[in-house]
Amino acid sequence: MKDVFGGEILAILPKYVADRGNCTLVVKGDGENLILNKSIKTTIGLLGKYYMIDLVEVRKRYREIVFSKNLIPIPLSRKDIFVPL
């Protein structure tokens, strides 16, 4: 997973690929695009594991701050924040 999440990630997008199903497109800052054979939900879970954060607790804490139940920004590090659109 270091080759996927290591480096600058610009976007994580859901993508349907014929004969493979629901996949995830990872757009990286170096111009490389990766297609993972995992759903967007699984990929975000793996991203949380990579950065060693508990996504359930982050969602509970930030839900009250931003007054939203679903579209919660996830702080990955001091300079990286995952913002769902």
N, C-alpha and C positions, 0 to 999 in steps of 0.2 A: 504494500500500500504506500510505501514511501515514494515510489515513482509516480503514483497518482496524486497524492496529497502533498508531497514535498515540493516546495516552490510556490509560485504565485498562482492562485486559482482565481479566475475572473468570473466564472459562472458555472453553475451546475443546473443542467436542463433535462427534463424528462424527454425521452425520445422513443418512439416505437420503431423497431427494426423488424422487417419481414423475416420470418422463420426463426426469430430469436425472442420476439415479444417485447415487453416493456424493458427498456434499457435506460441508461443515464449517459448524457453527453457532458464531459468535463472539459471546459475551455480554460486553457492555461495561458499565463502571461507571455510565455515564450513562443506562442503561436501554435503550439501542439494541441490537438483536440483528441481526447480519448473517449471511446465508447465502452462503458462497463456493462456487463450482462447482469446487472442488478437494478432493482427499482430505485426510484429517487428516495423513497423512505429508507431503504436499506443503506443507500450511499450516504445519506445524512447521518445515520446511526454509526456507520464506519468512520465518518469524519469526526464525530464526537469522540469515538474511541481513540482515534489517532491523536487528537489534541488532549485526551484524558480529561474530558468534561462529562458531567452527568446531565444529559439533555432533559431528563424529567425535572430535575431540580432547577435548571436554568429556566425552563418554561414556567414553572410555578412562580419563581421569583419575578421574572420579567412580565408575566401576565398582568400583575397588579400595577406595575410601573407604566406600561404602555396602554393599559385598558383594552386589551385585545386577547382573545382566547386562542386564536389559530396562527396568525402571522406574527410570530415572535422573533425579534432579532437574536441571534446566537453569537455571543462574543467568543471567538476562538482563541485570540491572543490580544495583546495590547493594541496591535495595529490591524488585526483582521476581525471583521464582523460579518457574519453571514446574515444577509437581509433577504427574506423571501418576498417575492413580488407576485 
